[in-house]
Amino acid sequence: MSDKYQTLSEMLQAWFGGGVTTLIAALTGRLMWHTAEVRRSKRVFFGRELLWELPFAVGMGLIGEGVATYIEAGPLLRPAIVGGLAYLGPRGTEVLLAKWLNGRIGKA
């Protein structure tokens, strides 16, 4: 079986399916945020804070998948949306949504 994949996302979706790809994207997004906190010396890498990122990753994965479905994003764009929202986390997503809504309400 010689399948040719053009992107990593395409390969992951073919191998594992969309659900696992969503979780991988969410975990990667939260791990990137956690690593940034480690660089700022606000956390240690293998601390208990790392365990707290798991529920956030799953939750943000579900939210990101919902957003991707709402805007009818293609299967290759979905992991990017999930990973981006997972990186922002609940607070960052709230701020982003508030700014977007304020911009839309201000123009109406």
C-alpha positions as YAML, in Angstrom:
chain: A
units: angstrom
residues:
- id: 1
  name: MET
  ca: [0.00, 0.00, 0.00]
- id: 2
  name: SER
  ca: [1.78, 3.09, -1.21]
- id: 3
  name: ASP
  ca: [-0.40, 6.00, -0.20]
- id: 4
  name: LYS
  ca: [1.10, 9.39, -0.88]
- id: 5
  name: TYR
  ca: [0.27, 12.07, 1.63]
- id: 6
  name: GLN
  ca: [0.91, 15.73, 0.98]
- id: 7
  name: THR
  ca: [0.62, 16.89, 4.59]
- id: 8
  name: LEU
  ca: [1.19, 15.51, 8.06]
- id: 9
  name: SER
  ca: [-2.44, 16.19, 8.89]
- id: 10
  name: GLU
  ca: [-3.55, 14.11, 5.92]
- id: 11
  name: MET
  ca: [-1.37, 11.21, 7.04]
- id: 12
  name: LEU
  ca: [-2.59, 11.35, 10.65]
- id: 13
  name: GLN
  ca: [-6.21, 11.39, 9.55]
- id: 14
  name: ALA
  ca: [-5.67, 8.41, 7.26]
- id: 15
  name: TRP
  ca: [-3.86, 6.41, 9.95]
- id: 16
  name: PHE
  ca: [-5.84, 7.30, 13.07]
- id: 17
  name: GLY
  ca: [-9.02, 9.05, 11.98]
- id: 18
  name: GLY
  ca: [-10.32, 12.52, 12.74]
- id: 19
  name: GLY
  ca: [-10.89, 12.06, 16.48]
- id: 20
  name: VAL
  ca: [-7.34, 11.05, 17.30]
- id: 21
  name: THR
  ca: [-5.99, 13.74, 14.99]
- id: 22
  name: THR
  ca: [-8.05, 16.30, 16.91]
- id: 23
  name: LEU
  ca: [-6.63, 15.09, 20.23]
- id: 24
  name: ILE
  ca: [-3.07, 15.13, 18.88]
- id: 25
  name: ALA
  ca: [-3.56, 18.72, 17.68]
- id: 26
  name: ALA
  ca: [-5.05, 19.78, 21.03]
- id: 27
  name: LEU
  ca: [-2.29, 18.10, 23.05]
- id: 28
  name: THR
  ca: [0.35, 19.69, 20.82]
- id: 29
  name: GLY
  ca: [-1.20, 23.13, 21.28]
- id: 30
  name: ARG
  ca: [-1.27, 22.81, 25.08]
- id: 31
  name: LEU
  ca: [2.27, 21.39, 25.12]
- id: 32
  name: MET
  ca: [3.50, 24.40, 23.14]
- id: 33
  name: TRP
  ca: [1.88, 26.74, 25.68]
- id: 34
  name: HIS
  ca: [3.32, 24.75, 28.59]
- id: 35
  name: THR
  ca: [6.78, 24.89, 27.02]
- id: 36
  name: ALA
  ca: [6.50, 28.67, 26.69]
- id: 37
  name: GLU
  ca: [5.69, 28.87, 30.41]
- id: 38
  name: VAL
  ca: [8.74, 26.70, 31.17]
- id: 39
  name: ARG
  ca: [10.92, 29.07, 29.13]
- id: 40
  name: ARG
  ca: [9.62, 32.01, 31.16]
- id: 41
  name: SER
  ca: [10.60, 30.08, 34.33]
- id: 42
  name: LYS
  ca: [6.99, 30.05, 35.53]
- id: 43
  name: ARG
  ca: [6.84, 26.23, 35.55]
- id: 44
  name: VAL
  ca: [9.05, 23.18, 35.58]
- id: 45
  name: PHE
  ca: [8.60, 20.93, 32.57]
- id: 46
  name: PHE
  ca: [7.78, 17.67, 34.34]
- id: 47
  name: GLY
  ca: [5.70, 19.18, 37.14]
- id: 48
  name: ARG
  ca: [2.16, 18.49, 38.21]
- id: 49
  name: GLU
  ca: [1.04, 21.43, 36.07]
- id: 50
  name: LEU
  ca: [1.68, 19.26, 33.03]
- id: 51
  name: LEU
  ca: [-1.05, 16.86, 34.19]
- id: 52
  name: TRP
  ca: [-3.50, 19.75, 34.50]
- id: 53
  name: GLU
  ca: [-3.02, 20.45, 30.80]
- id: 54
  name: LEU
  ca: [-4.70, 17.15, 29.80]
- id: 55
  name: PRO
  ca: [-8.29, 18.19, 30.64]
- id: 56
  name: PHE
  ca: [-7.68, 21.56, 29.02]
- id: 57
  name: ALA
  ca: [-6.39, 19.85, 25.87]
- id: 58
  name: VAL
  ca: [-9.43, 17.56, 25.64]
- id: 59
  name: GLY
  ca: [-11.85, 20.41, 26.34]
- id: 60
  name: MET
  ca: [-10.21, 22.76, 23.87]
- id: 61
  name: GLY
  ca: [-10.13, 19.92, 21.33]
- id: 62
  name: LEU
  ca: [-13.90, 19.57, 21.61]
- id: 63
  name: ILE
  ca: [-14.41, 23.33, 21.40]
- id: 64
  name: GLY
  ca: [-12.03, 23.63, 18.45]
- id: 65
  name: GLU
  ca: [-13.77, 20.80, 16.62]
- id: 66
  name: GLY
  ca: [-17.09, 22.54, 17.22]
- id: 67
  name: VAL
  ca: [-15.74, 25.82, 15.83]
- id: 68
  name: ALA
  ca: [-14.28, 24.02, 12.81]
- id: 69
  name: THR
  ca: [-17.62, 22.32, 12.16]
- id: 70
  name: TYR
  ca: [-19.50, 25.61, 12.54]
- id: 71
  name: ILE
  ca: [-17.35, 27.42, 9.98]
- id: 72
  name: GLU
  ca: [-17.39, 24.32, 7.75]
- id: 73
  name: ALA
  ca: [-13.60, 23.99, 7.70]
- id: 74
  name: GLY
  ca: [-12.12, 21.21, 5.62]
- id: 75
  name: PRO
  ca: [-10.49, 18.17, 7.20]
- id: 76
  name: LEU
  ca: [-6.99, 19.57, 6.69]
- id: 77
  name: LEU
  ca: [-7.81, 22.90, 8.37]
- id: 78
  name: ARG
  ca: [-9.52, 21.37, 11.43]
- id: 79
  name: PRO
  ca: [-6.32, 20.34, 13.28]
- id: 80
  name: ALA
  ca: [-4.91, 23.85, 12.79]
- id: 81
  name: ILE
  ca: [-8.01, 25.42, 14.33]
- id: 82
  name: VAL
  ca: [-7.98, 22.92, 17.20]
- id: 83
  name: GLY
  ca: [-4.26, 23.41, 17.84]
- id: 84
  name: GLY
  ca: [-4.56, 27.19, 17.75]
- id: 85
  name: LEU
  ca: [-7.46, 27.29, 20.17]
- id: 86
  name: ALA
  ca: [-5.77, 24.73, 22.43]
- id: 87
  name: TYR
  ca: [-2.67, 26.92, 22.52]
- id: 88
  name: LEU
  ca: [-4.77, 29.93, 23.53]
- id: 89
  name: GLY
  ca: [-6.59, 27.90, 26.17]
- id: 90
  name: PRO
  ca: [-9.91, 28.85, 27.74]
- id: 91
  name: ARG
  ca: [-8.84, 32.34, 28.81]
- id: 92
  name: GLY
  ca: [-7.17, 33.23, 25.52]
- id: 93
  name: THR
  ca: [-10.15, 31.98, 23.57]
- id: 94
  name: GLU
  ca: [-12.48, 34.05, 25.76]
- id: 95
  name: VAL
  ca: [-10.43, 37.20, 25.09]
- id: 96
  name: LEU
  ca: [-10.33, 36.46, 21.35]
- id: 97
  name: LEU
  ca: [-14.08, 35.90, 21.23]
- id: 98
  name: ALA
  ca: [-14.77, 39.08, 23.24]
- id: 99
  name: LYS
  ca: [-12.63, 41.18, 20.88]
- id: 100
  name: TRP
  ca: [-14.30, 39.65, 17.85]
- id: 101
  name: LEU
  ca: [-17.80, 40.23, 19.24]
- id: 102
  name: ASN
  ca: [-16.99, 43.80, 20.28]
- id: 103
  name: GLY
  ca: [-15.73, 44.50, 16.78]
- id: 104
  name: ARG
  ca: [-18.88, 43.07, 15.21]
- id: 105
  name: ILE
  ca: [-21.22, 44.88, 17.61]
- id: 106
  name: GLY
  ca: [-19.34, 48.17, 17.18]
- id: 107
  name: LYS
  ca: [-19.77, 48.02, 13.39]
- id: 108
  name: ALA
  ca: [-23.47, 47.15, 13.50]
...
